[in-house]
């Protein structure tokens, strides 16, 4: 297994669309997202995020406390 591979966990919807079809849909969606972001500029592999939620340091409660 490659170092960056995401382990596959059985999902409830595997029975609905099938594991192979689900993997293909995920790959297609990820490729479409990456293609869109590439139109906005060069992408960087690093992700920058605050170590502590800004809302806890006097920042706005929204959208900081809105958990995705």
C-alpha positions as CSV (number, residue, x, y, z in Angstrom):
1,X,0.0,0.0,0.0
2,X,1.5,3.4,-0.9
3,X,2.5,5.7,1.9
4,X,-0.3,8.3,1.2
5,X,-3.0,5.7,0.5
6,X,-6.3,6.2,2.3
7,X,-7.4,2.9,4.0
8,X,-10.7,1.6,2.5
9,X,-13.4,1.2,5.0
10,X,-16.7,-0.5,4.0
11,X,-19.5,2.0,3.5
12,X,-23.2,1.4,3.7
13,X,-23.6,2.7,0.2
14,X,-21.2,0.1,-1.3
15,X,-24.2,-2.2,-1.7
16,X,-26.1,0.5,-3.6
17,X,-23.5,1.7,-6.2
18,X,-20.9,-1.0,-5.7
19,X,-17.4,-0.5,-4.5
20,X,-15.8,0.0,-7.9
21,X,-18.4,2.5,-9.1
22,X,-18.1,4.4,-5.8
23,X,-14.3,4.6,-6.2
24,X,-14.7,5.8,-9.8
25,X,-17.2,8.5,-8.8
26,X,-14.9,9.7,-6.0
27,X,-11.9,9.8,-8.4
28,X,-14.0,11.7,-10.9
29,X,-15.2,14.2,-8.3
30,X,-11.7,14.8,-7.0
31,X,-10.3,15.3,-10.5
32,X,-13.0,17.8,-11.3
33,X,-12.3,19.7,-8.0
34,X,-8.6,19.8,-8.7
35,X,-9.2,21.0,-12.3
36,X,-11.4,23.8,-11.0
37,X,-8.9,24.9,-8.4
38,X,-6.1,24.8,-11.0
39,X,-8.0,27.5,-12.9
40,X,-7.7,29.8,-9.9
41,X,-3.9,29.5,-9.7
42,X,-1.1,27.3,-8.7
43,X,-2.0,24.7,-6.0
44,X,0.3,24.0,-3.1
45,X,0.5,20.6,-1.4
46,X,0.8,22.3,2.0
47,X,-2.4,23.1,4.0
48,X,-2.2,26.1,6.3
49,X,-4.6,26.4,9.2
50,X,-4.5,28.0,12.6
51,X,-3.5,25.7,15.5
52,X,-6.2,27.3,17.7
53,X,-9.7,28.3,16.4
54,X,-9.7,32.1,16.0
55,X,-13.1,32.3,17.7
56,X,-11.3,31.3,21.0
57,X,-8.9,34.2,20.7
58,X,-11.4,37.1,20.2
59,X,-12.2,36.3,16.5
60,X,-15.7,36.1,15.1
61,X,-17.9,33.3,16.2
62,X,-19.2,32.7,12.7
63,X,-17.9,31.0,10.6
64,X,-15.2,30.0,13.1
65,X,-17.4,27.9,15.3
66,X,-19.4,26.5,12.3
67,X,-18.1,22.9,12.2
68,X,-18.1,21.3,8.8
